[in-house]
Amino acid sequence: MSYKSDIEIAREADKKPIQEIGARLGIPAGHLLPYGHDKAKLSQEFIGSVQDNPTGKLILVTAVNPTPAGEGKTTTTVGLGDALNRIGKRATVCIREASLGPNFGMKGGAAGGGHAQVVPMEDMNLHFTGDFHAVTSAHNLLSAMIDNHIYWGNAQTIDTRRVVWRRVVDMNDRALRQIISSLGGVSNGFAREDGFDITVASEVMAILCLARDLKDLEERLGNMIVAYRRDRSAVFCRDIKAEGAMTVLLKDAMQPNLVQTLENNPAFVHGGPFANIAHGCNSVIATTTALKLSDYVVTEAGFGADLGAEKFMNIKCRKAGLVPDCAVIVATVRAMKMHGGVARADLEAENVAAVKKGCPNLGRHIENVKSFGVPVVVAINHFVTDTEAEIAAVRDYVQTQGSAAIACHHWALGGEGAETLARKVVAIAESGVSQFAPLYPDEMPLFEKIETIAKRIYRADEVLADQKIRNQLKDWQAQGYGHLPVCMAKTQYSFTTDPDRRGAPTGHSVPVREVRLSAGAGFVVVVCGEIMTMPGLPPKPAAENIRLDEAGQIEGLF
């Protein structure tokens, strides 16, 4: 049993050439575009050739509301994938790519941890295969073309006060949230209010993760609304004639990235929308391709089940026709203590009472996921400070909720430590008990969809939205967008919009600050409370501790 750092464990990995990993899934070497020896992109031609293959079982890994104590959702996703392979199932892991902003901020990387990691870890947490840079470039190409269009006569009669297409950068930079662009005189264009979001909040990122192929990608890009005229009619990306060039920039980024776990099992790492401000799932093309190549696909949705799982079910599954066979909710004893009111500094001491007090947060997530008709098993991600009494308290509570909780040791033991979980997942998935259905129908009005999520998932009493927001939703309804699902942008730390309210609160309100129409991606973004689409860095960002050592190896990245 090793307690080395994640990066030390990753460096010791016995990686196989990526062609060998591809061969495990029946992918010929000629259909892999290598990025070095240990990662490659999968050709569109091969993806098209396997669409008639049988479809494997889809397992969603989600979690309780995150706490500073850590839950280990990606670690569990990887550990479960390795465990399924250990018990004889051909399993593939599908996760998202990491954003540079959080990596240099406070969240850390997105490759798992301990002995349940995807490698190459350093590459994945930095530039990887350049997908995020391609999204950033494509997004900002459109920004440049909009301002250029206005400068050279504004044939589309864009109202410069109503340009809704903001710029993006893949970094946490609060200074760019609201800016004035085009200052400096006539030659620089028309000064206007502007701003930046983080790249993972870009509609281009959402489209990349929802598009079926390059043709679908280009059509969706063309459908994006970038501005409005004085008569309030929409100006689309296709009106600016930018979608073709954007698709060219995204051509390689559209191809899923194949890498491997520490146990040399295949993993697709592709796309990266955040779950608190976007839809929080890896790409449809990666998931659907993996399902055609595997018995089991283990995928994750970002943050807690109130965000990631809800959007996975209501947006991704709805759009792609996916049916999850089982959901795994990750919880830790430490997280239950924090939801039970224990301070982070006091988590080491046994506190069964606090565990029991925090368990209703887990219980609500179990109930919510089951409301989609998907069976649930709980993975207790084990920490060395956990006591048997604390684990038993979680296990006993989950049993009262009609599910099973299994202690997992994949961080320390890799796939071996999650075999019991894997066998339980297989038993559930192969029983065919899943009766998946989205939470609301397409035809439900947009505001009622928001209310449905707020009341049924968050357990709010009401949604607070001023008349301007309600009228905007009615206008979109009249324009033919009423069938779209809604994508809630909300704090990940609580069922409420207050990040400090842990546990399972009721009797609260959900204030809607803004709504944005993502006509290309195919959903309406609902910005709630104080959530920001451009995060800031913390007082002591992780970047302060990231450097190269004397041997040229990266230190401080996790």
Secondary structure, 3 states (H helix, E strand, C coil): CCCCCHHHHHHCCCCCCHHHHHHHCCCCHHHEEECCCCCEEECHHHHHHCCCCCCCEEEEEEECCCCCCCCCHHHHHHHHHHHHHHCCCCEEEEECCCCHHHHCCCCCCCCEECCEEEECHHHHCCCCCCHHHHHHHHHHHHHHHHHHHHHCCCCCCEEEEEECCCEEECCCCHHHCCEEECCCCHHHCCCEEECEEEHHHCHHHHHHHHCCCHHHHHHHHHCCEEEEECCCCEEEHHHHCCHHHHHHHHCCCCCCEEEEECCCCEEEECCCCCCCCCCCECCHHHHHHHHHHCCEEEEEECCCHHHHHHHHHHHHHHHHCCCCCEEEEEECHHHHHHHCCCCHHHCCCCCHHHHHHHHHHHHHHHHHHHCCCCCEEEEEECCCCCCHHHHHHHHHHHHHCCCEEEEECHHHHHHHHHHHHHHHHHHHHHHCCCCCCCCCCCCCCHHHHHHHHHHHCCCCCEEECCHHHHHHHHHHHHHHHCCCCEEEECCCCCCCCCCCCCCCCCCCEEEEEEEEEECCCCEEEEEECCCCCCCCCCCCCHHHHCEECCCCCEECCC
